[in-house]
Each structure stands twice: as structure tokens, then as C-alpha cells.
Amino acid sequence: MERLAIVYSQSDRARKAAKELCERHTFVPIEEADAVVAVGGDGTMLDALHDMLDVERIIPVFGINLGTVGFLMNRYHGAGDLMSRIAAAKAMAVRPLRMEAVTQDGARHTHSAINEVSLLRETRQTAKVEISVNGKVRIGELAGDGVLLSTPVGSTAYNLSANGPILPLDSRMLALTPISPFRPRRWPGAILPETSKVTFRVREPAKRPVAVVADQREVRDIAEVHVEIAADREMTLLFDPGHALDERIVAEQFIT
């Protein structure tokens, strides 16, 4: 990977690091690059991945953490060793979700999600959602704040905050997790094969409006949502040896 592009957040730390990198290395436009260096936090990484999905040109991404959490990123060790780090990096495959949302007026919206697709109530009224998996209704009516479907990459994000399970990166599974459920109160959610096709239908949508969010992209007043893995849009994240995402996902389960 000789031709690299660079993207970075507008924080002072990220801009300073990007300037140092540009002084030591030659970067090309992303259209000509073999890989992308993303400097910032996890949000910068997600933005870079979504930008590639939008233009349908998917190349590996090496993240450098100058943000807060940096779960998807590598540490910054200075500008000089970038090429050798990328040459030695471990590649991890990531498969995003493909979401199609149908609004109450019949409009259709398609978005991708690297972390999760979440349905959330829009008002004080409890959301009521029917959940089907592969065409079979599994939950006739989930009442609560909402529900989400997470990839393994996203399982340590919103999914974990909602008490969902952490999924190993190579598990090829999805986490279906309720958000503050009222009924059925003791349903903990489900772990599904990534080949599953999940459909959410909003009950009483006029009285109990629901929005859907695919990572940062929101569609309001939905009637139903269809979600499945986009196997044809597989993406590659690059990690330093010993700092790979799969190891951090395992380690996250032992944090007390």
C-alpha cells in the first residue's frame, strides 16, 4: 500500500498530528489511494467508512487515535513510522448493515450502518414494535423506548449501554437488544446469525411515532424497517499487531 490518503477531524490534536504526518509523507486524493489514514476518534473512522460506502469505493482504513475513546483506532506514536506500521498491520474484515426504512407516507430510505440500526420513540409515548426474523414474527409487540440491531463492531457501543451482549468480531452474529423494555419486561434480546433478515413494524405509528437511526443517519415517522448484513460491502480496518479490534472486544468483557 504505497499510495495513502488522509482524513482528519477538526480538533486541535488531530489537526496537529495530521500536519506532522503530511510533513513526513506524501498523500494522494482518496480516489487514487490504496488505503486511507483516518486521524481523530471513532467518529472520524465511521465518517471515513460511510464516505466510502456512499461513493462505492472501499479501501482499507488505518485509524490513528487523537480522539477520546478510539476503540476503532491505533495509538499515535509520531509521524515517522507510519509506512512500516501499515505494512505490518493486521487486517480485520467488517461487514455493515443495510437498512431500508419505509415511512408512514410510503417513502423509502436506504442507509448503511457499521455499528447499529436503532429504533427510538419520538415522543413521551412508549414505542410499540413488532419484530420478525426471516419472515417469522418473534415478538408480537415490544413496548419500551425502542430496540436496536448491532454488528460485532457496534456491540461495544450503544448496544453495550443498553445491556446487550459483546460479540467477538469473527462471530458472524448480530445482537438484537431492547432499549428500556416495559413489555415483555424480562426479554433480554437475542443473538442472531448474520444471515438473518430482521423486520421491525411500528404498532400505532400515528399515536406512537418512531424514528430509526443507522449510525448517525436518522429517518423519522417510520412504518417499518428492514435490516440485513450487506455482505457485498465488506470493509477492512488495519490494526497494529497486538492492538487489534478482536483483542479489544475480548478485553472489554473483563472491565469492571
Buried (B, 14 or more C-beta within 10 A) or exposed (E): BEBBBBBBBEBEBBBEBBEBBEEEBEBEEBEEBEBBBBBBBBBBBBBBBBEBBEEEEBBBBBBBBBBEEBBBBBEBEEBEEBEEBBEEBBEBEBBBBBBBBBBBEEEEBEBBBBBBBBBBBBEEEBBBBBBBBEEEEBBEBBBBBBBBBBBBBBBBBBBBEBEBBBBEBEBEBBBBBBBBBEBBEEBEBBBBEBEBEBBBBBBEBEEBBBBBBBBEBBBBBBBBBBBBBBEEBEBBBBBBEEEBBBBBBEEEEEEE
